Amino acid sequence: MDEITQQLFAPAEELAQDGINCSAYITELTWLLFLKIAPDLDEINYLFEEFNWENLIQKDGIEQYDYYKQILTALAKVIDPHVAGIYTDANTALQNSEQLQIIITALNSVDASSICELGEIYEDLLAICDYEEDGHLYIAPRVLIDIMVILIQPEVGELIQDPYAGAGNFIVAADQYIQVIADEESVQTTDFIAIEPDLIRQRLGLMNCLLHKIEHPQHVPIRWGDSLLSNRQIWPPADIVLSTLISKNDTSLALLQHISQILKPNGRAAVIVADNILAAAGAAQEVRKNLLDSCVLHTVLRLPHGILYPDEIDAHVLFFNKSTENFTENVWFYDARNNFPSFGENLHLTREHLIDFEMVYGDDPYGLAAREDEGENGRWRCFSREYLAKHDDRLNISWLENTEIKMNQDLLKETVEDLQSLKGFLSV
């Protein structure tokens, strides 16, 4: 499977030399990949007979290029809203037939026997794209998403919501988790609402859901729109909210407040938020206070550096639930940043990196499992609501001394002292 992923991503590096960035390449690959696998998707019955993969590969040169552009226009008008959503406003970034042929050649290397694996391969491609300088899809590592889903423990019949769905990774992960835990004799469907304001990310999300065979009986799996402007009727109270609240436009505060409002009693949430809103004053502090006073914020995971590459946005995961009787009394913090590996293009997060956090979190999704404070030298600490109030309700609490920084500071100090000594020696 890694070999197939490499084959499908290889053209991105070649086309980048022609000015086609990574996200544009993934979009073109998405359109062509759907066209190739459409005959094997039983639920897709609306493809125009004259517009298909076989006709495309039989043409060449400018004729093939023009035919491809006709396909993009035609498939945006099909009856099936899922397919139409993938091709909405489709406009190729490819400049000539030679560039188109590069992608077609790569796709021809994927035979029918590999289609069952394409969902995972597609997620791998999205992750690789996000590690490119021009990716900016803001996709959390799948291993982190899986851990969040495992700890929050979604169940069959619960309504799962993601108000900032991106490429649909949380919906996919939650659905796969439910398929594993569900009774084989029960109806193993995942009930969810997902909205994404960016058309490119929504398009990729629809393809991601399609490859993982995730459908919604009433609408497309991921709707295009702004959760903060959407009609409240589409936001019934949620049992679970899973999301990454990081974007080009900083709507994180409003989305965090939105999530705290749409949770039903005993509803639970796990969301990734950037560091900057966890310590800022003003509106950010007010939102944090409201969260602490209206919900039970029980766990905060301080994420390592480099999780959201290439922008290197530092972030935390907040675990909380809604209660009509209890509100935040104590918050448990796990520091997976100080004295921890820094991740990026050459080092990716694995589950082993966070297995200790999973263990101390426990098996209760509401954070009620037995827990023990590890003290000032440990990664796992408990802080009271009163302590947080005295510190402006900041949620980026750090207590571990970063030995790497200290070593660098000591080295700098020694270097300055040596230079000063040398300067004194030369002045004699």
C-alpha positions as CSV (number, residue, x, y, z in Angstrom):
1,M,0.0,0.0,0.0
2,D,2.9,2.4,0.7
3,E,4.1,1.7,-2.8
4,I,0.7,2.7,-4.3
5,T,0.7,5.9,-2.2
6,Q,4.1,6.8,-3.5
7,Q,3.1,6.1,-7.1
8,L,0.0,8.3,-6.7
9,F,2.0,11.2,-5.0
10,A,5.0,11.1,-7.3
11,P,3.4,13.4,-10.0
12,A,2.9,16.1,-7.4
13,E,6.6,16.6,-7.2
14,E,6.9,16.7,-11.0
15,L,4.0,19.1,-11.4
16,A,5.2,21.4,-8.6
17,Q,8.0,22.4,-11.0
18,D,5.3,23.8,-13.3
19,G,3.7,25.8,-10.5
20,I,0.9,23.4,-9.6
21,N,0.9,23.3,-5.8
22,C,0.1,20.2,-3.7
23,S,-3.5,21.0,-2.9
24,A,-4.2,21.6,-6.6
25,Y,-2.7,18.3,-7.5
26,I,-4.7,16.4,-4.9
27,T,-7.8,18.0,-6.3
28,E,-7.0,16.9,-9.8
29,L,-6.2,13.5,-8.6
30,T,-9.5,13.3,-6.7
31,W,-11.5,14.1,-9.9
32,L,-9.6,11.6,-12.0
33,L,-9.6,8.9,-9.3
34,F,-13.4,9.1,-8.9
35,L,-13.8,8.8,-12.6
36,K,-11.6,5.7,-12.6
37,I,-13.4,3.9,-9.8
38,A,-16.9,5.0,-10.5
39,P,-18.0,1.8,-12.3
40,D,-17.1,-0.2,-9.1
41,L,-19.2,2.0,-6.9
42,D,-22.7,0.4,-7.0
43,E,-24.5,3.3,-5.6
44,I,-23.3,5.7,-8.3
45,N,-25.7,5.4,-11.2
46,Y,-25.8,8.9,-12.6
47,L,-22.6,9.2,-14.7
48,F,-23.2,10.4,-18.2
49,E,-22.6,7.5,-20.5
50,E,-20.4,9.5,-22.8
51,F,-18.2,10.8,-20.0
52,N,-16.1,8.1,-18.4
53,W,-12.6,6.9,-17.7
54,E,-12.3,4.5,-20.6
55,N,-13.2,7.2,-23.1
56,L,-10.7,9.5,-21.4
57,I,-7.7,7.2,-21.6
58,Q,-8.4,6.3,-25.2
59,K,-7.9,9.9,-26.3
60,D,-4.6,11.8,-26.3
61,G,-3.2,15.2,-26.7
62,I,-5.4,18.3,-26.8
63,E,-8.4,16.1,-27.5
64,Q,-7.9,14.3,-24.2
65,Y,-7.4,17.6,-22.4
66,D,-10.5,19.2,-23.8
67,Y,-12.5,16.0,-23.0
68,Y,-11.3,16.2,-19.4
69,K,-12.6,19.7,-19.0
70,Q,-16.0,18.7,-20.5
71,I,-16.1,15.9,-17.8
72,L,-15.6,18.3,-15.0
73,T,-18.4,20.5,-16.2
74,A,-20.8,17.5,-16.8
75,L,-20.3,15.8,-13.5
76,A,-21.0,19.0,-11.6
77,K,-24.5,18.7,-13.0
78,V,-25.4,15.1,-12.2
79,I,-28.3,14.2,-10.0
80,D,-26.3,12.6,-7.2
81,P,-25.5,15.4,-4.7
82,H,-22.4,13.5,-3.4
83,V,-20.9,13.3,-6.9
84,A,-22.0,16.8,-7.8
85,G,-20.4,18.1,-4.6
86,I,-17.0,16.6,-5.6
87,Y,-17.1,18.4,-8.9
88,T,-18.8,21.7,-7.8
89,D,-17.0,24.7,-9.5
90,A,-14.5,22.3,-10.9
91,N,-11.9,24.1,-12.9
92,T,-8.6,22.4,-13.8
93,A,-5.3,23.9,-12.8
94,L,-3.6,21.7,-15.4
95,Q,-2.2,23.9,-18.2
96,N,-1.8,21.3,-20.9
97,S,-2.4,17.7,-22.0
98,E,1.1,16.6,-20.9
99,Q,0.4,17.5,-17.3
100,L,-2.9,15.6,-17.5
101,Q,-1.2,12.6,-18.9
102,I,1.3,12.5,-16.0
103,I,-1.6,11.9,-13.5
104,I,-3.4,9.5,-15.8
105,T,-0.3,7.4,-16.1
106,A,0.0,7.3,-12.3
107,L,-3.6,6.2,-11.9
108,N,-3.2,3.5,-14.5
109,S,-0.8,1.8,-12.1
110,V,-3.6,1.3,-9.6
111,D,-5.5,-1.9,-10.5
112,A,-9.0,-2.9,-9.5
113,S,-7.7,-5.2,-6.7
114,S,-6.4,-2.1,-4.8
115,I,-9.7,-0.2,-4.7
116,C,-10.7,-1.7,-1.3
117,E,-7.6,0.0,0.2
118,L,-8.1,3.4,-1.5
119,G,-9.7,4.9,1.5
120,E,-6.7,4.6,3.6
121,I,-4.4,5.4,0.7
122,Y,-6.4,8.6,0.1
123,E,-6.0,9.7,3.8
124,D,-2.3,9.0,3.5
125,L,-2.1,11.3,0.4
126,L,-4.0,14.0,2.2
127,A,-1.5,13.8,5.1
128,I,1.5,13.9,2.8
129,C,0.0,17.0,1.1
130,D,-0.4,18.7,4.5
131,Y,3.3,18.2,5.2
132,E,4.1,20.1,2.0
133,E,4.8,23.8,2.3
134,D,1.8,24.7,0.2
135,G,-0.6,22.1,1.7
136,H,-2.3,24.0,4.5
137,L,-5.1,21.5,4.9
138,Y,-4.8,21.7,8.7
139,I,-5.3,18.0,9.1
140,A,-4.4,16.5,12.5
141,P,-2.4,13.3,12.4
142,R,-4.7,10.3,12.0
143,V,-3.1,8.6,15.0
144,L,-4.2,11.6,17.2
145,I,-7.7,11.6,15.7
146,D,-7.9,7.9,16.5
147,I,-6.8,8.4,20.1
148,M,-9.4,11.1,20.6
149,V,-12.1,8.9,19.2
150,I,-11.0,5.9,21.3
151,L,-11.0,8.0,24.5
152,I,-14.4,9.7,23.8
153,Q,-16.0,6.3,23.0
154,P,-18.8,7.0,20.5
155,E,-21.6,4.5,20.5
156,V,-24.2,3.3,18.0
157,G,-27.1,5.7,17.8
158,E,-25.2,8.7,19.1
159,L,-25.3,11.9,17.0
160,I,-21.7,13.0,16.2
161,Q,-21.0,16.5,15.0
162,D,-18.0,18.2,13.5
163,P,-18.7,21.9,12.8
164,Y,-15.3,22.4,11.0
165,A,-15.0,19.1,9.2
166,G,-12.1,19.6,6.9
167,A,-11.4,16.5,4.9
168,G,-13.8,14.4,7.1
169,N,-11.1,12.6,9.1
170,F,-13.0,12.6,12.4
171,I,-16.2,11.3,10.7
172,V,-14.2,8.5,9.1
173,A,-12.4,7.6,12.3
174,A,-15.6,7.7,14.4
175,D,-17.5,5.5,11.8
176,Q,-14.7,3.0,11.7
177,Y,-14.6,2.8,15.5
178,I,-18.4,2.3,15.7
179,Q,-18.2,-0.5,13.0
180,V,-15.7,-2.3,15.3
181,I,-17.7,-2.0,18.5
182,A,-21.1,-2.5,17.1
183,D,-23.1,-5.6,17.4
184,E,-23.0,-7.5,14.1
185,E,-26.8,-7.9,14.2
186,S,-27.5,-4.2,14.8
187,V,-27.8,-1.6,12.1
188,Q,-24.2,-0.3,12.0
189,T,-24.8,3.2,10.8
190,T,-23.2,6.4,12.1
191,D,-25.4,9.4,12.7
192,F,-23.5,12.6,12.1
193,I,-23.6,16.2,11.0
194,A,-20.5,17.7,9.4
195,I,-20.0,21.1,7.9
196,E,-16.9,22.6,6.2
197,P,-16.7,26.3,5.0
198,D,-13.8,25.8,2.5
199,L,-14.9,24.3,-0.8
200,I,-11.6,22.6,-1.5
201,R,-11.5,20.9,1.8
202,Q,-15.2,19.9,1.6
203,R,-14.6,18.4,-1.8
204,L,-11.7,16.3,-0.4
205,G,-13.9,15.4,2.5
206,L,-16.6,14.1,0.3
207,M,-14.1,11.9,-1.6
208,N,-12.7,10.7,1.7
209,C,-16.2,9.6,2.8
210,L,-17.0,8.1,-0.5
211,L,-13.9,5.9,-0.4
212,H,-14.7,4.8,3.1
213,K,-18.3,4.1,2.1
214,I,-19.8,6.7,4.4
215,E,-23.1,8.0,3.2
216,H,-25.9,10.1,4.8
217,P,-29.5,9.1,4.0
218,Q,-30.7,12.7,3.9
219,H,-27.8,14.9,2.6
220,V,-24.2,14.7,1.6
221,P,-21.8,13.5,4.3
222,I,-20.1,16.9,4.6
223,R,-22.0,20.0,3.8
224,W,-20.5,23.1,2.4
225,G,-21.3,26.1,4.7
226,D,-20.4,28.1,7.8
227,S,-21.5,26.4,11.0
228,L,-21.7,29.8,12.7
229,L,-24.2,31.1,10.1
230,S,-26.1,27.9,9.5
231,N,-29.7,27.5,10.5
232,R,-29.9,26.3,14.1
233,Q,-32.4,23.7,13.0
234,I,-29.6,21.6,11.4
235,W,-27.8,21.6,14.8
236,P,-29.9,19.3,17.1
237,P,-28.2,18.7,20.4
238,A,-25.1,16.6,19.9
239,D,-24.0,13.5,21.8
240,I,-20.5,13.9,20.7
241,V,-18.4,16.7,19.0
242,L,-15.0,15.9,17.5
243,S,-13.2,18.7,15.6
244,T,-10.0,20.6,14.8
245,L,-10.6,24.3,15.4
246,I,-7.6,25.6,13.5
247,S,-8.0,27.6,10.3
248,K,-6.6,30.4,8.2
249,N,-9.4,32.7,9.5
250,D,-9.4,32.5,13.3
251,T,-13.0,31.5,14.1
252,S,-11.8,29.1,16.8
253,L,-13.3,31.1,19.7
254,A,-16.7,31.3,18.2
255,L,-16.6,27.6,17.2
256,L,-15.5,26.6,20.7
257,Q,-18.4,28.5,22.2
258,H,-20.7,27.0,19.5
259,I,-19.7,23.5,20.5
260,S,-20.3,24.1,24.2
261,Q,-23.8,25.2,23.3
262,I,-24.8,22.4,21.0
263,L,-23.8,19.6,23.4
264,K,-26.8,17.9,25.0
265,P,-26.7,17.0,28.7
266,N,-24.0,14.3,29.1
267,G,-22.8,15.1,25.6
268,R,-19.0,14.9,25.3
269,A,-16.4,16.7,23.2
270,A,-12.8,16.4,22.1
271,V,-11.5,19.3,20.1
272,I,-8.1,20.5,19.0
273,V,-7.4,24.2,19.6
274,A,-4.4,26.4,19.0
275,D,-2.3,27.7,21.9
276,N,-3.1,31.3,21.2
277,I,-6.7,31.2,22.4
278,L,-5.8,29.3,25.5
279,A,-3.8,32.2,27.1
280,A,-5.1,35.3,25.4
281,A,-7.0,38.0,27.3
282,G,-10.2,39.7,26.4
283,A,-12.8,37.6,24.4
284,A,-10.7,34.5,24.6
285,Q,-10.6,34.6,28.3
286,E,-14.3,35.1,28.5
287,V,-14.9,32.1,26.2
288,R,-12.6,29.9,28.4
289,K,-14.5,31.1,31.5
290,N,-17.8,30.2,30.0
291,L,-16.6,26.8,29.0
292,L,-15.3,26.1,32.5
293,D,-18.5,27.3,34.1
294,S,-21.0,25.8,31.7
295,C,-19.3,22.4,31.0
296,V,-17.0,20.0,32.8
297,L,-13.6,20.5,31.3
298,H,-11.8,17.4,32.8
299,T,-8.7,16.9,30.6
300,V,-6.3,18.9,28.6
301,L,-3.6,17.3,26.4
302,R,-0.7,19.6,25.6
303,L,0.4,18.5,22.1
304,P,4.0,18.2,20.9
305,H,5.6,20.7,18.6
306,G,5.2,20.2,14.9
307,I,1.9,18.3,15.0
308,L,0.3,20.7,12.5
309,Y,3.1,21.0,10.0
310,P,4.2,23.1,8.0
311,D,2.8,26.1,9.9
312,E,4.0,24.6,13.1
313,I,0.9,25.7,15.0
314,D,1.2,24.6,18.6
315,A,-2.1,23.2,20.0
316,H,-3.9,21.4,22.8
317,V,-6.8,18.9,22.9
318,L,-9.7,19.8,25.2
319,F,-11.9,17.0,26.6
320,F,-15.1,18.2,28.1
321,N,-18.8,17.3,28.6
322,K,-22.1,19.0,29.3
323,S,-23.8,18.6,32.6
324,T,-26.9,20.2,34.1
325,E,-25.7,19.6,37.7
326,N,-21.9,19.7,37.8
327,F,-19.4,22.2,36.3
328,T,-15.6,22.2,36.2
329,E,-14.0,21.6,39.6
330,N,-10.6,20.2,38.6
331,V,-8.8,19.9,35.3
332,W,-6.1,17.3,34.5
333,F,-3.3,18.4,32.3
334,Y,-0.9,16.1,30.4
335,D,2.3,17.7,29.0
336,A,3.4,16.0,25.8
337,R,5.5,18.9,24.7
338,N,8.3,19.7,27.1
339,N,11.1,17.2,26.9
340,F,9.2,15.4,24.2
341,P,10.2,14.8,20.5
342,S,9.4,17.6,18.0
343,F,7.5,16.4,15.0
344,G,7.5,17.5,11.4
345,E,8.3,16.3,7.9
346,N,10.9,13.7,9.1
347,L,9.3,12.5,12.3
348,H,5.6,11.7,12.5
349,L,3.5,11.1,15.6
350,T,2.7,7.4,16.4
351,R,0.4,5.9,19.0
352,E,3.4,4.8,21.0
353,H,4.2,8.5,21.6
354,L,0.9,9.0,23.5
355,I,0.3,5.6,25.0
356,D,1.2,6.9,28.5
357,F,-1.5,9.6,28.1
358,E,-4.1,7.0,27.1
359,M,-3.2,5.0,30.2
360,V,-3.5,7.9,32.7
361,Y,-6.7,9.2,31.0
362,G,-8.4,5.9,31.8
363,D,-11.3,4.0,30.4
364,D,-14.1,6.5,31.3
365,P,-15.0,8.9,28.4
366,Y,-16.0,11.5,31.0
367,G,-12.6,11.5,32.7
368,L,-14.0,9.9,35.8
369,A,-11.5,7.0,36.0
370,A,-9.1,6.9,39.0
371,R,-6.3,9.4,38.4
372,E,-3.1,10.2,40.4
373,D,-1.2,13.5,40.2
374,E,2.5,12.8,39.2
375,G,3.8,15.9,40.9
376,E,6.1,18.7,39.6
377,N,8.4,16.3,37.8
378,G,5.6,14.3,36.1
379,R,3.7,14.9,32.9
380,W,0.2,14.4,34.5
381,R,-1.0,17.1,36.9
382,C,-4.3,18.2,38.4
383,F,-5.3,21.9,38.9
384,S,-8.3,23.2,40.6
385,R,-10.9,25.6,39.2
386,E,-9.8,28.1,41.8
387,Y,-6.2,27.9,40.6
388,L,-7.3,28.5,37.0
389,A,-9.4,31.5,38.0
390,K,-6.4,33.1,39.7
391,H,-4.4,32.6,36.5
392,D,-7.0,34.2,34.1
393,D,-8.5,30.8,33.2
394,R,-5.4,30.0,31.1
395,L,-5.5,26.5,29.7
396,N,-1.9,26.3,28.4
397,I,-0.4,25.5,31.8
398,S,3.2,24.3,31.8
399,W,5.2,23.2,34.8
400,L,7.9,21.0,33.4
401,E,11.3,22.6,32.8
402,N,12.4,22.1,29.2
403,T,15.8,20.6,29.6
404,E,16.7,21.1,25.9
405,I,16.0,24.8,26.2
406,K,17.9,25.0,29.5
407,M,20.9,23.2,27.9
408,N,20.8,25.7,25.0
409,Q,20.6,28.6,27.5
410,D,23.5,27.2,29.5
411,L,25.5,26.8,26.3
412,L,24.8,30.3,25.3
413,K,25.8,31.6,28.7
414,E,29.1,29.8,28.5
415,T,29.7,31.1,25.0
416,V,29.1,34.7,26.1
417,E,31.4,34.2,29.1
418,D,34.1,32.8,26.9
419,L,33.8,35.7,24.5
420,Q,34.0,38.2,27.3
421,S,37.1,36.4,28.6
422,L,38.6,36.5,25.2
423,K,37.8,40.2,24.8
424,G,39.4,40.9,28.1
425,F,42.5,38.9,27.1
426,L,42.8,40.7,23.8
427,S,42.5,44.2,25.4
428,V,45.5,43.5,27.7
